[in-house]
Amino acid sequence: MFHKNIKLVLAGLIIALGIWQFTENNIGNGIFLLLFSSIFILLYFKNEFILLAFFQLRKQDFAGAQKWLNYIKNPETALVRKQQGYFNYLHGLMNSQTNLSAAEKYFKKAVELGLSMDQDLALAKLQLAGIAMTKRRKVEATNLLNEVKKLDKQNMLKDQVKMMKDQLKKI
C-alpha cells in the first residue's frame, strides 16, 4: 500500500501530533495517536500484503495468495530485507506446485535474503532438498537435509527428513 519510508514518515508525524496533544492536556487523544502510530511501525516490519498472502495460504487458496503478492510491484525497494525473503519464499511455495525450476530460484533467493524464523528457513531448505532430489543431485540434497536437521529444533520436520533420506538411498 505505502512505500516503507512513507510508513515511517507517517508514524513520525502521528507521534509528533500525539506529543503535541499531550502538551495541550488532551491526554486521551495523545494516547490514541501513539497507539495509532504503532500500526504504521508494525506495517514497516510486516508488510500487509505478505500477511494477507499468508492468511490465504492458511486457507489453501493459492490463487488468492498470488493475487495479494501481485500487489507488490517492486519488492527490492518496497520491502525490507526479511520481507523480500518471505516474498520469495511465498513465490517459491506457489511455484513448487507447477514449476520446479522457478521454485528453486525463489527458494534459493529466500534463503540468501534470510527468513526470520528457523522453521521457515528449515522448510525452504527442505523444499530445496526435494527439488535437488528430483533433479538427481544427491550430494546437494544430503547437505540440505543435514542443514534442515540442525534448524529443526522442535522436530516438526523429522518425519519428512527421514522419508527423504530413505528416498535418497534408493537413488
C-alpha positions in Angstrom: 0.0 0.0 0.0 2.6 2.6 1.1 6.3 2.6 0.5 8.3 1.5 3.6 9.8 5.0 4.1 6.3 6.7 3.8 5.2 4.4 6.7 8.0 5.7 8.9 7.3 9.3 8.0 3.6 8.8 8.8 4.4 7.2 12.1 6.8 10.1 13.0 4.1 12.7 12.1 1.5 10.9 14.1 3.8 10.6 17.1 4.6 14.3 16.9 0.9 15.1 16.8 0.4 12.8 19.8 3.1 14.6 21.8 1.5 17.9 20.8 -1.8 16.6 22.1 -0.1 15.7 25.4 1.2 19.3 25.7 -2.3 20.6 25.1 -3.6 18.5 28.0 -5.6 16.2 25.6 -4.2 13.0 27.2 -6.8 10.7 25.6 -6.1 12.0 22.1 -2.3 11.7 22.7 -2.6 8.1 23.9 -4.8 7.2 20.9 -2.4 8.8 18.4 0.6 7.0 19.9 -1.2 3.7 19.6 -2.3 4.5 16.1 1.3 5.2 15.1 2.2 1.7 16.2 0.2 0.4 13.3 2.5 2.1 10.8 5.5 0.9 12.7 4.2 -2.7 12.7 3.5 -2.5 9.0 7.0 -1.2 8.3 8.4 -4.6 9.6 5.5 -6.8 8.5 4.2 -5.9 5.0 0.4 -6.0 4.9 0.3 -7.8 1.5 2.6 -10.6 2.7 0.4 -11.0 5.8 -2.7 -11.3 3.7 -1.0 -13.8 1.4 -0.1 -15.9 4.4 -3.7 -15.8 5.6 -4.8 -17.0 2.1 -2.2 -19.8 2.3 -3.7 -21.0 5.6 -7.0 -21.5 3.8 -5.2 -23.3 0.9 -6.2 -20.6 -1.5 -3.1 -20.3 -3.7 -4.8 -18.1 -6.3 -5.8 -15.6 -3.5 -2.3 -15.6 -2.1 -0.9 -15.0 -5.6 -3.3 -12.1 -6.0 -2.1 -10.4 -2.8 1.6 -11.0 -3.8 1.0 -9.4 -7.2 0.1 -6.1 -5.5 3.8 -5.7 -4.5 5.2 -4.2 -7.7 8.9 -3.6 -6.8 9.9 -5.7 -3.9 13.5 -4.6 -3.9 12.6 -1.0 -2.9 9.2 -1.5 -1.3 10.2 -4.2 1.2 12.9 -4.6 3.9 15.4 -7.5 3.5 13.5 -10.1 5.6 10.2 -9.2 3.8 12.0 -9.8 0.5 12.9 -13.2 1.8 9.3 -14.0 2.7 8.2 -12.6 -0.7 10.5 -15.1 -2.5 9.6 -17.8 0.0 5.9 -17.4 -0.8 6.5 -17.3 -4.6 8.6 -20.5 -4.2 5.7 -22.2 -2.4 3.3 -21.1 -5.2 5.6 -22.3 -8.0 6.5 -25.6 -6.3 3.1 -26.9 -7.4 3.8 -26.2 -11.1 7.3 -25.1 -12.0 10.2 -26.7 -10.0 13.0 -24.6 -11.7 11.3 -21.3 -10.8 10.5 -22.6 -7.3 14.2 -23.5 -6.8 15.2 -20.0 -7.9 12.8 -18.4 -5.4 13.7 -20.7 -2.5 17.5 -20.0 -3.1 16.8 -16.3 -3.1 14.7 -16.6 0.1 17.5 -18.5 1.9 20.0 -15.9 0.6 18.0 -13.0 1.9 17.1 -14.7 5.1 13.9 -15.6 6.9 13.0 -14.5 10.5 12.1 -17.9 11.8 14.3 -21.0 11.8 11.3 -23.2 11.0 10.6 -21.2 7.8 14.3 -21.5 6.8 14.2 -25.2 7.5 11.1 -25.6 5.4 12.7 -23.7 2.5 15.8 -25.8 2.7 13.6 -29.0 2.8 11.9 -27.8 -0.4 15.2 -27.2 -2.0 16.4 -30.7 -0.9 13.3 -32.2 -2.5 13.9 -30.3 -5.7 17.6 -31.3 -5.7 16.5 -34.9 -5.2 14.1 -34.8 -8.2 16.9 -33.5 -10.3 19.2 -36.3 -9.1 21.6 -34.1 -7.2 22.2 -36.5 -4.3 25.1 -34.7 -2.6 23.3 -31.3 -2.5 20.1 -32.9 -1.2 22.0 -34.7 1.6 23.7 -31.4 2.6 20.4 -29.6 2.6 18.8 -32.3 4.7 21.6 -32.1 7.3 21.1 -28.3 7.5 17.3 -28.9 7.9 18.0 -31.2 10.9 20.1 -28.5 12.5 17.5 -25.9 12.0 14.5 -28.0 13.1 14.9 -27.7 16.9 11.3 -28.7 17.6 11.4 -31.8 15.4 8.4 -30.8 13.3 10.0 -31.9 10.1 11.6 -35.0 11.5 9.3 -37.4 9.6 9.8 -35.6 6.3 13.6 -35.6 6.6 13.6 -39.3 7.5 11.3 -40.1 4.5 13.5 -38.0 2.1 16.7 -39.7 3.4 15.1 -43.1 2.7 14.3 -42.0 -0.8 17.8 -40.8 -1.3 19.1 -44.2 -0.5 17.1 -45.6 -3.4 18.7 -43.1 -5.9 
